[in-house]
Amino acid sequence: MENNDLAFDRHRGVHCYSTVFLCGLLSLFCAGCGEETGRMSFSGKIEGLQDFQGTISFRPASSETNLPVTSGRVKQGTYSFTKENGPFPGEYSVLIERHVPLRKGASAQKVLPQRWRFQRTVPSPDQEQEINSDFTLDATSQIPSETLEQAGK
């Protein structure tokens, strides 16, 4: 019977080492989770347009940078980015597109307001506090009236 007990102890020892090894691998895998991506998280709203639906895109202001274009959805006039999908620090031009079904004879100037005022909240990279900033965007239409008429048909 001692041989069976010894075999059982060996099996239990191998099982224990296997469990410790797997836990070690899991901890190495999870060590990469939650690392800083370098991206910024922030949110904002389009004041006065709570029913606004569309997209917001941050495009690098200079073609000399290797920054990617970052886009997100605007729902009910608000947008947000996390550290997983937000833009990297840098200078960007902001493009906002409104999703509106157009009827025949509709004009983009009637759809888009002349100016939009935005507020965004960006966490400071060096501190735990948040920085609030406002910016204003002048909106102009580049949609030809023929396109608008065709969209309304």
N, C-alpha and C positions, 0 to 999 in steps of 0.2 A: 504494500500500500504506500510505502514511502516514495516509490518511484512515481506513482500517480500524483501524489502530493507535490513532488518536485516538478513534474511536468506541468501541473496546474500553476505552481508559483512562477515557472518560466513563462508560461503563456500570459499570466497576469502581468508580469514584468514587461514583456514585449508590448502588451496592450497599453500599459501605462506610458512607456517610452513613445509609442506611436501617438498617443493622445497629446503628450507634451510637445512632440515634434510638430504636430498639426496646429496646436495652439501657437507655437512659435512662428510658424509660417503665416497664420492668420494675423498675428500682431504685426509682422513685417508688411503684410499687404495693407492693413488698416493704417499703418503709420503714414502712408501716402495720402490718406483721406483727409480732407479739410485743409490741405496746404494752401498757402496764399497763391492766387492765380495772377495777381498784379492788376486785376480788373477792378473797376470802381462800382460800388452799389449806390444807387440813388433812385429817387422817385420824384414825380412832379405832376402838376395839373395844368390844364389849359383853362384859365379863368374865364368865366362867362360862357363857356361852351360845355356844359355838363353832359350833353347828348352826343358829343364828338366821338366818332368811331374812325379809326384809321391806323396809320403807322408812323413811327418816328425813327429816323435814321441818323446816326452820327457818322459823318464821312470825314476822313483826315483832311485838314485844311491845306496841307502841303502834300504834293505827290512824292516828295523826297523821303517821307517817313514810311516805315513798314507797318503802320497801324492798320488793322482790318476795319472794314465798315461794320458797324454794329446797329442792328435794327430791332425794334420791338413793337408790340401792339399798343394802341391807345384805345382804352375802353372807358366809356362814360367820362371822357375828358381827362383821365389819369393814365399815367404810364409808370413803370418801375423796372429797374434792372438790379440783378443780384451780382455778387462777386463771381458767379459762374458765367453770366451772359452779358455783363456790362462792358462798357468801353474801357480800354486802357487809358491811363493818364496821357493827356496830350491836347493839342488844339484841333477842334473839329468844326465843320460847318454842319448845321442841323437842317435836315429836310423833313417836313411834315406833310403827309398826304392824307387827305380826308376821303373816306369811302362813303360816297353819296350816290344813290341812283338818280340819274338825270333824266328829266322828261324832255320831250321835243321842244326845242326853242329855248332851253335853259341856258343860262350864261354862267360861266365860271365866276365872274365877278359877283354874281348874286349868291353863289355857293360859298365862296371864300371871303372871310372878313378882310378888311384892309390891313389890320394889325392884330397880332395875337400877343398876349402877354403871358409869359411862362414863369413859374417858380419851380426851382429844383432844389433838392436837398442832397448834398454830397458829404459823406463823412470825411473828415480831415485825415490824411494818411498818417500824420504824426501824433494825433491826439484822439481821444475817445469822443470828443464833442462833435456835433454836426455843424456844417457851414451852410447857411441859407443864402441863396442868391436869386435874383430876378433877372430875366432877360426878355427883350421884346423882339419879335420877329415881324418884319414887313412881309406880307403875303401878296404875291402877284401870280397871275394865271399865265401859263404858257400853252393852254389848250386851245387850238383853233376852233372857231365857232362851228365849222363844218363837222368836226368830230363830235361836238356836243349834240348837234342836230341828229347825226347818225346814231348816237347812243340812245337818244330818246325814241327812236323808231321801234 
